[in-house]
Amino acid sequence: MTDTPENVKAELSRGAVNLEVDPSIYPLGAIYGAAYIFIDRCYVFLYRPSETSLRITLQTKEPEPAEETLRALVGEFSNELLSCAWRRQITEENRELIQAVTSKALSGAMGSPSLDDLADFDFSDDEFEDPLGIAQSWEEKHGRKTPKEPAEAPAEAAATPEGEGADS
C-alpha cells in the first residue's frame, strides 16, 4: 500500500491486513494499547518474525470486507498506534510528577491524622516562608500587652454621703 506511513508496511489479503512495524519506534506497550482499541472490530494477531520487526494482522469480523474497509482499517490503526506511542512517551517523561500527584491524592484520601499522629509530629522541622506573617501568633506579631494597673475608685463615689443617690 502506498498511502501508509513510511515506518509501517501494510499489505491487504483476503479479509485481513498485515502491518509490519519496527518495535524500536513503536514500543510493545503502545502496540498492545492500539490492538486493544481494535478488538471489538477485528481479530488482532501479533507475530515477531525477527528482532527488528513485529507483524500485526488485523482480520475483519465481516466475511468479505471491501478493499476500502481494509484501507480505512490500516489508516485508523496507524493513527491509534501513533497516539498510543505518544501517550506512552509523555507518561515516561512525566513519571515522577504523576507518582507525586498520585501519592498526595492517596495520602489525602486516608483522612485526617489521628491525635497520636499529631502528638508525634515535630512541627519545628521544616521552616517555611511566611511573608504576610499569617503563621505568627497575635503576641508575636503585635507584642504582648501589659495588663493595666487597676484603676482607683472614682473620687465621686467616696465623697457621696451614704443616703444620697444609693438605692435602698
Backbone as ProteinMPNN parsed JSONL, in Angstrom:
{"seq_chain_A": "MTDTPENVKAELSRGAVNLEVDPSIYPLGAIYGAAYIFIDRCYVFLYRPSETSLRITLQTKEPEPAEETLRALVGEFSNELLSCAWRRQITEENRELIQAVTSKALSGAMGSPSLDDLADFDFSDDEFEDPLGIAQSWEEKHGRKTPKEPAEAPAEAAATPEGEGADS", "coords_chain_A": {"N_chain_A": [[0.839, -1.185, 0.0], [0.492, 2.234, -0.733], [-0.304, 4.5, 0.654], [0.283, 4.436, 3.365], [2.014, 5.193, 6.475], [5.588, 5.715, 6.292], [7.098, 4.151, 8.042], [5.512, 2.027, 8.581], [4.602, -0.914, 7.167], [2.201, -2.232, 5.015], [-0.046, -4.754, 3.85], [-2.725, -5.99, 1.901], [-4.86, -8.76, 2.215], [-7.177, -11.188, 1.47], [-9.524, -10.427, 3.316], [-8.04, -9.551, 5.445], [-5.481, -7.55, 6.994], [-2.057, -7.068, 6.916], [0.334, -5.659, 8.896], [3.564, -4.362, 9.277], [5.758, -3.396, 11.709], [8.335, -1.444, 13.293], [9.636, -2.329, 16.336], [11.351, -0.695, 17.801], [10.618, 1.855, 17.24], [7.87, 1.933, 17.736], [6.922, 1.11, 20.805], [6.305, -2.007, 22.532], [4.245, -1.862, 24.436], [2.721, 0.282, 23.43], [1.841, -0.843, 21.058], [0.286, -2.943, 22.031], [-1.691, -1.385, 23.304], [-2.906, -0.039, 21.113], [-3.83, -2.275, 19.723], [-5.706, -3.266, 21.51], [-7.732, -1.362, 21.368], [-8.859, -2.035, 18.951], [-10.006, -4.565, 19.162], [-12.745, -4.966, 19.278], [-13.666, -4.609, 16.724], [-12.192, -6.157, 14.949], [-10.206, -9.156, 14.546], [-7.134, -9.467, 16.178], [-3.83, -10.22, 15.63], [-0.593, -10.858, 16.756], [2.766, -11.13, 15.786], [6.2, -11.942, 15.873], [8.467, -11.829, 13.555], [11.198, -11.271, 13.422], [13.891, -9.785, 15.378], [13.881, -7.134, 14.752], [11.448, -6.417, 13.761], [7.841, -6.408, 13.906], [4.936, -8.127, 13.305], [1.627, -7.326, 12.663], [-1.53, -8.558, 12.401], [-4.631, -7.739, 11.222], [-7.718, -8.932, 11.126], [-10.816, -8.745, 9.698], [-14.132, -9.003, 11.093], [-16.153, -9.329, 9.405], [-17.318, -11.352, 6.689], [-16.512, -10.947, 3.895], [-14.867, -8.282, 3.436], [-14.844, -4.98, 1.98], [-12.294, -3.523, -0.109], [-11.78, -0.865, 0.487], [-12.637, -0.728, 3.131], [-10.667, -2.219, 4.386], [-8.437, -0.642, 3.818], [-9.13, 1.667, 5.245], [-9.063, 0.592, 7.782], [-6.327, 0.123, 8.11], [-5.354, 2.768, 8.09], [-6.669, 3.864, 10.352], [-5.678, 2.187, 12.366], [-2.946, 2.786, 12.208], [-2.976, 5.482, 12.985], [-3.94, 5.215, 15.619], [-1.907, 3.708, 16.719], [0.223, 5.508, 16.607], [-0.809, 7.449, 18.347], [-0.963, 6.004, 20.776], [1.766, 5.451, 21.181], [2.742, 8.042, 21.533], [1.337, 8.879, 23.863], [2.45, 7.072, 25.659], [5.132, 7.902, 25.669], [4.878, 10.488, 26.762], [3.926, 9.799, 29.289], [6.135, 8.4, 30.311], [8.057, 10.455, 30.402], [6.988, 12.106, 32.334], [6.777, 10.656, 34.65], [7.697, 10.894, 37.363], [6.338, 13.181, 38.28], [3.683, 12.352, 37.991], [3.641, 10.226, 39.817], [4.122, 11.623, 42.201], [1.854, 13.298, 42.402], [-0.143, 11.37, 42.505], [0.525, 10.0, 44.892], [0.136, 12.055, 46.758], [-2.601, 12.461, 46.452], [-3.604, 9.983, 47.279], [-2.668, 9.905, 49.912], [-4.109, 11.985, 51.001], [-6.621, 10.909, 50.843], [-6.687, 9.174, 52.888], [-7.674, 10.331, 55.092], [-8.075, 12.516, 57.98], [-5.282, 13.138, 60.182], [-4.667, 11.219, 63.146], [-4.947, 11.958, 66.714], [-2.74, 10.877, 67.978], [-0.917, 10.751, 65.858], [-0.55, 13.474, 65.38], [0.527, 14.252, 67.829], [2.985, 12.991, 67.758], [4.202, 14.283, 65.684], [6.702, 16.49, 64.587], [6.604, 19.774, 64.539], [8.487, 21.702, 64.238], [10.439, 21.061, 62.445], [10.481, 21.731, 59.592], [11.134, 24.754, 58.048], [9.321, 27.462, 56.755], [8.435, 29.916, 54.314], [6.882, 32.9, 55.285], [5.694, 35.482, 54.312], [3.584, 37.253, 54.832], [3.107, 37.065, 57.488], [1.229, 35.34, 58.552], [1.336, 32.95, 59.938], [2.157, 33.61, 62.462], [1.643, 34.084, 65.94], [-0.731, 36.166, 67.696], [0.497, 37.544, 69.772], [3.203, 37.39, 69.051], [3.207, 38.867, 66.723], [2.105, 41.423, 67.349], [3.086, 42.038, 69.82], [3.127, 41.393, 73.343], [0.617, 42.606, 75.352], [0.821, 44.618, 78.186], [-0.798, 44.162, 81.251], [-3.131, 46.566, 82.435], [-2.813, 48.669, 85.299], [-4.929, 48.265, 88.126], [-7.615, 50.476, 88.156], [-8.088, 53.296, 90.26], [-10.684, 53.765, 92.652], [-13.365, 55.832, 91.742], [-13.304, 59.235, 92.701], [-15.671, 60.571, 93.228], [-17.506, 58.652, 94.115], [-16.593, 58.018, 96.642], [-16.96, 60.407, 97.946], [-19.633, 60.796, 98.158], [-22.416, 61.134, 100.283], [-23.861, 58.723, 102.502], [-26.669, 58.156, 102.239], [-27.529, 59.462, 100.003], [-28.353, 59.197, 96.599], [-28.041, 56.456, 96.609], [-29.449, 53.282, 96.103], [-32.127, 51.944, 97.894]], "CA_chain_A": [[0.0, 0.0, 0.0], [1.311, 3.441, -0.86], [-0.786, 5.594, 1.494], [0.577, 4.176, 4.776], [3.243, 5.851, 6.921], [6.767, 5.016, 5.78], [7.632, 3.186, 9.001], [4.528, 0.946, 8.71], [4.375, -1.59, 5.893], [0.908, -2.91, 5.08], [-0.498, -5.481, 2.66], [-4.088, -6.479, 2.003], [-5.022, -10.131, 1.745], [-8.393, -11.933, 1.78], [-10.227, -10.057, 4.534], [-7.1, -9.228, 6.523], [-4.418, -6.6, 6.716], [-0.818, -7.361, 7.635], [1.181, -4.483, 9.086], [4.854, -4.69, 9.878], [6.267, -2.188, 12.36], [9.613, -1.544, 13.99], [9.376, -2.158, 17.779], [12.168, 0.365, 18.407], [9.868, 3.095, 17.037], [6.61, 1.741, 18.456], [7.143, 0.15, 21.898], [5.329, -3.091, 22.625], [3.093, -1.369, 25.192], [1.904, 1.097, 22.525], [1.22, -1.775, 20.111], [-0.798, -3.593, 22.778], [-2.752, -0.4, 23.517], [-3.622, 0.151, 19.849], [-4.526, -3.527, 19.411], [-6.845, -3.374, 22.413], [-8.784, -0.485, 20.854], [-9.452, -2.628, 17.754], [-10.501, -5.942, 19.323], [-14.196, -5.068, 19.078], [-13.959, -4.54, 15.293], [-11.484, -7.173, 14.17], [-9.296, -10.043, 15.273], [-5.786, -8.908, 16.147], [-2.795, -11.227, 15.855], [0.762, -10.296, 16.807], [3.801, -12.122, 15.486], [7.519, -11.325, 15.751], [9.297, -12.618, 12.645], [12.613, -11.03, 13.745], [14.074, -8.842, 16.478], [13.739, -5.758, 14.271], [10.112, -6.154, 13.22], [6.699, -7.035, 14.549], [3.832, -8.2, 12.358], [0.288, -7.209, 13.245], [-2.557, -8.941, 11.435], [-5.98, -7.325, 11.578], [-8.675, -9.664, 10.298], [-12.151, -8.23, 9.982], [-15.127, -9.986, 11.519], [-17.039, -9.495, 8.254], [-16.795, -12.429, 5.844], [-15.833, -10.421, 2.705], [-14.865, -6.816, 3.522], [-14.4, -4.239, 0.803], [-10.901, -3.08, -0.025], [-11.79, 0.435, 1.17], [-12.756, -1.006, 4.567], [-9.343, -2.642, 4.846], [-7.553, 0.535, 3.774], [-9.507, 2.515, 6.379], [-8.588, -0.095, 8.987], [-4.886, 0.387, 8.193], [-5.17, 4.167, 8.482], [-7.111, 4.056, 11.732], [-4.746, 1.501, 13.268], [-1.697, 3.563, 12.206], [-3.208, 6.667, 13.825], [-4.044, 4.782, 17.016], [-0.566, 3.274, 17.103], [0.978, 6.737, 16.865], [-1.379, 8.053, 19.55], [-0.544, 5.222, 21.954], [3.205, 5.644, 21.374], [2.916, 9.396, 22.053], [0.89, 8.878, 25.262], [3.436, 6.318, 26.435], [6.31, 8.75, 25.832], [4.524, 11.548, 27.715], [3.851, 9.177, 30.615], [7.502, 8.103, 30.763], [8.752, 11.703, 30.705], [6.379, 12.75, 33.498], [6.519, 9.61, 35.641], [7.908, 11.376, 38.738], [5.246, 14.09, 38.606], [2.47, 11.54, 38.128], [3.745, 9.495, 41.081], [3.986, 12.573, 43.311], [0.453, 13.717, 42.489], [-0.918, 10.205, 42.935], [0.758, 9.719, 46.314], [-0.534, 13.107, 47.524], [-4.048, 12.203, 46.413], [-3.898, 8.819, 48.111], [-2.45, 10.217, 51.321], [-5.236, 12.816, 51.409], [-7.806, 10.063, 50.93], [-6.616, 8.382, 54.122], [-8.403, 11.039, 56.137], [-7.319, 13.39, 58.879], [-4.404, 12.408, 61.084], [-5.198, 10.992, 64.492], [-4.283, 12.759, 67.741], [-1.418, 10.29, 68.211], [-0.056, 11.186, 64.762], [-0.212, 14.877, 65.601], [1.393, 14.343, 69.011], [4.32, 12.527, 67.369], [4.727, 15.103, 64.599], [7.563, 17.598, 65.01], [6.249, 20.914, 63.721], [9.601, 22.641, 64.129], [11.425, 20.569, 61.477], [10.552, 22.444, 58.331], [10.84, 26.168, 58.076], [8.686, 27.88, 55.53], [8.339, 31.357, 54.172], [5.601, 33.457, 55.704], [5.904, 36.915, 54.128], [2.463, 38.035, 55.359], [3.039, 36.891, 58.929], [-0.026, 34.661, 58.877], [1.57, 31.847, 60.87], [2.577, 34.124, 63.763], [0.565, 34.298, 66.911], [-1.046, 37.575, 67.913], [1.505, 38.12, 70.649], [4.448, 37.544, 68.303], [3.039, 39.885, 65.698], [1.807, 42.738, 67.898], [3.689, 42.183, 71.131], [2.225, 41.099, 74.469], [0.182, 43.824, 76.024], [0.945, 44.526, 79.641], [-2.095, 44.482, 81.867], [-3.199, 47.886, 83.071], [-2.953, 48.605, 86.747], [-6.335, 48.503, 88.464], [-7.946, 51.907, 88.33], [-8.539, 53.624, 91.605], [-12.114, 54.055, 92.711], [-13.606, 57.25, 91.436], [-13.357, 60.107, 93.877], [-17.049, 60.969, 93.488], [-18.201, 57.613, 94.874], [-16.154, 58.097, 98.016], [-17.409, 61.659, 98.53], [-21.098, 60.817, 98.256], [-22.912, 60.713, 101.588], [-24.442, 57.391, 102.477], [-28.08, 58.066, 101.886], [-27.837, 60.12, 98.754], [-28.093, 58.526, 95.34], [-27.934, 54.998, 96.708], [-30.729, 52.591, 96.075], [-32.399, 51.313, 99.166]], "C_chain_A": [[0.877, 1.238, 0.0], [0.898, 4.551, 0.087], [-0.579, 5.352, 2.99], [1.821, 4.959, 5.181], [4.462, 5.038, 6.506], [7.361, 4.014, 6.759], [6.632, 2.066, 9.318], [4.312, 0.361, 7.326], [3.071, -2.368, 6.01], [0.62, -3.613, 3.766], [-1.888, -6.034, 2.927], [-4.129, -7.919, 1.497], [-6.3, -10.724, 2.307], [-9.008, -11.614, 3.149], [-9.331, -9.71, 5.698], [-6.082, -8.208, 6.031], [-3.222, -7.011, 7.551], [0.002, -6.082, 7.692], [2.48, -4.947, 9.717], [5.445, -3.398, 10.422], [7.59, -2.486, 13.051], [9.366, -1.322, 15.481], [10.273, -1.128, 18.456], [11.487, 1.724, 18.23], [8.568, 3.059, 17.829], [6.828, 0.705, 19.541], [6.0, -0.865, 21.981], [4.086, -2.659, 23.398], [2.161, -0.524, 24.333], [1.184, 0.204, 21.516], [0.073, -2.507, 20.791], [-1.978, -2.64, 22.986], [-3.58, -0.178, 22.26], [-4.414, -1.106, 19.484], [-5.776, -3.671, 20.275], [-8.028, -2.533, 21.924], [-9.548, -1.171, 19.71], [-10.077, -4.006, 17.969], [-12.013, -6.063, 19.21], [-14.566, -5.085, 17.594], [-13.314, -5.646, 14.472], [-10.655, -8.065, 15.093], [-7.889, -9.497, 15.102], [-4.802, -10.011, 16.51], [-1.44, -10.541, 15.812], [1.768, -11.421, 16.59], [5.121, -11.384, 15.324], [8.384, -12.195, 14.838], [10.797, -12.441, 12.893], [12.684, -10.035, 14.893], [13.807, -7.4, 16.046], [12.364, -5.47, 13.682], [9.047, -6.913, 14.007], [5.551, -6.997, 13.55], [2.516, -8.197, 13.117], [-0.697, -7.576, 12.144], [-3.906, -8.541, 11.992], [-6.931, -8.021, 10.618], [-10.078, -9.224, 10.682], [-13.079, -9.36, 10.403], [-16.194, -10.17, 10.437], [-16.462, -10.587, 7.358], [-16.005, -11.918, 4.632], [-15.833, -8.9, 2.752], [-14.403, -6.193, 2.198], [-12.957, -3.772, 1.007], [-10.8, -1.733, 0.684], [-11.898, 0.27, 2.679], [-11.399, -1.392, 5.13], [-8.36, -1.47, 4.848], [-7.859, 1.482, 4.951], [-9.014, 1.912, 7.689], [-7.098, 0.151, 9.199], [-4.642, 1.814, 8.668], [-5.548, 4.413, 9.932], [-6.153, 3.391, 12.712], [-3.425, 2.259, 13.344], [-1.838, 4.8, 13.081], [-3.257, 6.292, 15.3], [-2.688, 4.338, 17.562], [0.304, 4.488, 17.439], [0.497, 7.415, 18.146], [-0.928, 7.33, 20.812], [0.943, 5.391, 22.233], [3.473, 7.025, 21.984], [2.497, 9.482, 23.518], [1.89, 8.157, 26.154], [4.684, 7.17, 26.693], [6.037, 9.868, 26.839], [4.486, 10.995, 29.131], [5.243, 8.898, 31.164], [8.237, 9.38, 31.168], [8.23, 12.364, 31.978], [6.087, 11.773, 34.632], [6.656, 10.126, 37.072], [6.773, 12.304, 39.176], [3.951, 13.319, 38.83], [2.49, 10.781, 39.453], [3.565, 10.424, 42.274], [2.53, 12.993, 43.497], [-0.411, 12.567, 42.999], [-0.718, 9.926, 44.415], [0.119, 10.792, 47.195], [-2.04, 12.857, 47.58], [-4.41, 11.03, 47.313], [-3.681, 9.108, 49.583], [-3.567, 11.117, 51.847], [-6.503, 12.005, 51.575], [-7.82, 9.238, 52.208], [-7.334, 9.085, 55.269], [-7.485, 11.891, 56.993], [-6.407, 12.559, 59.771], [-5.043, 12.26, 62.459], [-4.459, 11.897, 65.486], [-2.895, 12.207, 68.053], [-0.44, 10.706, 67.118], [0.376, 12.631, 64.961], [0.71, 15.058, 66.799], [2.824, 13.941, 68.659], [4.973, 13.426, 66.315], [5.546, 16.256, 65.155], [7.32, 18.775, 64.072], [7.41, 21.871, 63.514], [10.627, 22.211, 63.087], [11.565, 21.465, 60.258], [10.215, 23.92, 58.522], [10.228, 26.521, 56.738], [8.606, 29.392, 55.502], [6.937, 31.804, 54.554], [5.687, 34.977, 55.56], [4.782, 37.777, 54.685], [2.314, 37.907, 56.871], [1.772, 36.191, 59.389], [0.179, 33.595, 59.949], [2.007, 32.32, 62.255], [1.372, 34.254, 64.682], [0.358, 35.814, 67.083], [0.039, 38.251, 68.739], [2.82, 38.338, 69.91], [4.357, 38.709, 67.333], [2.896, 41.283, 66.292], [2.446, 42.99, 69.268], [2.674, 41.948, 72.228], [1.885, 42.403, 75.15], [0.302, 43.617, 77.533], [-0.392, 44.889, 80.253], [-2.027, 45.844, 82.539], [-3.362, 47.7, 84.57], [-4.402, 48.897, 87.098], [-6.57, 49.985, 88.737], [-8.446, 52.147, 89.748], [-10.016, 53.959, 91.554], [-12.328, 55.524, 92.441], [-13.789, 58.067, 92.727], [-14.788, 60.488, 94.206], [-17.77, 59.947, 94.361], [-17.811, 57.69, 96.346], [-16.711, 59.345, 98.691], [-18.911, 61.711, 98.724], [-21.519, 60.386, 99.644], [-23.723, 59.439, 101.457], [-25.86, 57.353, 101.993], [-28.373, 58.636, 100.519], [-27.457, 59.253, 97.561], [-27.98, 57.03, 95.436], [-29.293, 54.4, 96.711], [-30.938, 51.889, 97.391], [-33.121, 50.021, 98.97]], "O_chain_A": [[1.905, 1.27, 0.676], [1.681, 5.475, 0.31], [-1.219, 6.016, 3.806], [2.607, 5.351, 4.318], [4.384, 3.816, 6.382], [8.07, 3.102, 6.335], [6.869, 1.255, 10.213], [3.885, 1.066, 6.412], [2.858, -3.082, 6.989], [0.995, -3.13, 2.697], [-2.192, -6.486, 4.031], [-3.514, -8.253, 0.484], [-6.476, -10.754, 3.524], [-9.001, -12.463, 4.04], [-9.805, -9.584, 6.827], [-5.86, -8.035, 4.832], [-3.349, -7.273, 8.747], [0.324, -5.493, 6.66], [2.488, -5.819, 10.585], [5.613, -2.425, 9.688], [7.911, -3.637, 13.35], [8.928, -0.238, 15.868], [9.988, -0.72, 19.582], [11.755, 2.649, 18.997], [8.209, 4.023, 18.505], [6.914, -0.483, 19.232], [4.878, -0.597, 21.55], [2.977, -3.058, 23.043], [0.942, -0.601, 24.485], [0.036, 0.472, 21.162], [-0.994, -2.676, 20.2], [-3.133, -3.045, 22.858], [-4.808, -0.132, 22.322], [-5.539, -1.013, 18.993], [-6.801, -4.155, 19.797], [-9.183, -2.94, 22.051], [-10.738, -0.921, 19.52], [-10.634, -4.566, 17.025], [-12.521, -7.174, 19.059], [-15.659, -5.526, 17.237], [-13.83, -6.029, 13.421], [-10.443, -7.753, 16.264], [-7.499, -9.107, 14.001], [-4.921, -10.652, 17.554], [-1.177, -9.732, 14.923], [1.633, -12.515, 17.14], [5.165, -10.32, 14.708], [8.967, -13.182, 15.288], [11.583, -13.346, 12.611], [11.662, -9.504, 15.328], [13.537, -6.541, 16.885], [12.139, -4.381, 13.154], [9.322, -7.912, 14.672], [5.234, -5.937, 13.009], [2.316, -8.949, 14.071], [-0.693, -6.967, 11.075], [-4.284, -8.947, 13.091], [-6.939, -7.723, 9.424], [-10.477, -9.319, 11.843], [-12.834, -10.528, 10.1], [-17.039, -11.06, 10.539], [-15.243, -10.733, 7.274], [-14.914, -12.425, 4.37], [-16.715, -8.275, 2.164], [-13.673, -6.807, 1.419], [-12.475, -3.645, 2.132], [-9.835, -1.487, 1.407], [-11.311, 1.05, 3.429], [-11.021, -0.953, 6.216], [-7.553, -1.326, 5.767], [-6.944, 2.026, 5.569], [-8.599, 2.633, 8.596], [-6.653, 0.362, 10.328], [-3.816, 2.044, 9.551], [-4.826, 5.096, 10.659], [-5.846, 3.953, 13.763], [-2.84, 2.371, 14.422], [-0.925, 5.134, 13.836], [-2.676, 6.982, 16.137], [-2.371, 4.571, 18.728], [1.029, 4.488, 18.434], [1.306, 7.9, 18.937], [-0.555, 7.963, 21.8], [1.348, 5.466, 23.394], [4.334, 7.161, 22.854], [3.202, 10.08, 24.331], [2.146, 8.586, 27.279], [5.229, 7.164, 27.797], [6.886, 10.16, 27.681], [4.956, 11.642, 30.067], [5.506, 9.131, 32.344], [8.958, 9.39, 32.166], [8.963, 13.108, 32.63], [5.237, 12.043, 35.48], [5.81, 9.823, 37.913], [6.303, 12.221, 40.311], [3.206, 13.613, 39.765], [1.469, 10.702, 40.137], [2.922, 10.051, 43.256], [2.033, 13.038, 44.622], [-1.302, 12.769, 43.824], [-1.683, 9.644, 45.126], [-0.389, 10.477, 48.271], [-2.67, 13.022, 48.624], [-5.411, 11.078, 48.029], [-4.428, 8.611, 50.425], [-3.934, 11.021, 53.018], [-7.373, 12.371, 52.365], [-8.848, 8.666, 52.571], [-7.572, 8.477, 56.313], [-6.279, 11.971, 56.758], [-6.718, 11.41, 60.083], [-5.859, 13.084, 62.872], [-3.462, 12.526, 65.133], [-1.977, 12.968, 68.358], [0.726, 10.984, 67.398], [1.537, 12.973, 64.735], [1.581, 15.927, 66.784], [3.775, 14.496, 69.21], [6.178, 13.33, 66.086], [5.121, 16.923, 66.098], [7.785, 18.767, 62.932], [7.316, 22.773, 62.682], [11.6, 22.93, 62.863], [12.668, 21.908, 59.936], [9.174, 24.282, 59.07], [10.581, 25.942, 55.71], [8.697, 30.058, 56.534], [5.944, 31.172, 54.195], [5.745, 35.69, 56.562], [5.017, 38.947, 54.988], [1.472, 38.579, 57.467], [1.297, 36.429, 60.499], [-0.705, 33.364, 60.774], [2.208, 31.491, 63.142], [0.247, 34.499, 64.246], [1.186, 36.62, 66.659], [0.449, 39.376, 68.452], [3.484, 39.354, 70.115], [5.322, 39.45, 67.146], [3.503, 42.23, 65.792], [2.328, 44.093, 69.8], [1.495, 42.264, 72.069], [2.764, 43.2, 75.48], [-0.07, 42.573, 78.068], [-1.044, 45.834, 79.809], [-1.014, 46.222, 83.127], [-3.953, 46.73, 85.044], [-5.043, 49.706, 86.427], [-5.813, 50.637, 89.455], [-9.128, 51.312, 90.342], [-10.529, 54.389, 90.521], [-11.539, 56.364, 92.876], [-14.369, 57.594, 93.704], [-15.095, 60.711, 95.376], [-18.549, 60.315, 95.241], [-18.65, 57.442, 97.212], [-16.915, 59.338, 99.905], [-19.407, 62.609, 99.405], [-21.032, 59.373, 100.145], [-24.218, 59.13, 100.373], [-26.168, 56.394, 101.285], [-29.403, 58.304, 99.932], [-26.382, 58.655, 97.524], [-27.83, 56.374, 94.405], [-30.218, 54.976, 97.282], [-30.007, 51.299, 97.94], [-33.439, 49.338, 99.943]]}, "name": "protein", "num_of_chains": 1, "seq": "MTDTPENVKAELSRGAVNLEVDPSIYPLGAIYGAAYIFIDRCYVFLYRPSETSLRITLQTKEPEPAEETLRALVGEFSNELLSCAWRRQITEENRELIQAVTSKALSGAMGSPSLDDLADFDFSDDEFEDPLGIAQSWEEKHGRKTPKEPAEAPAEAAATPEGEGADS"}
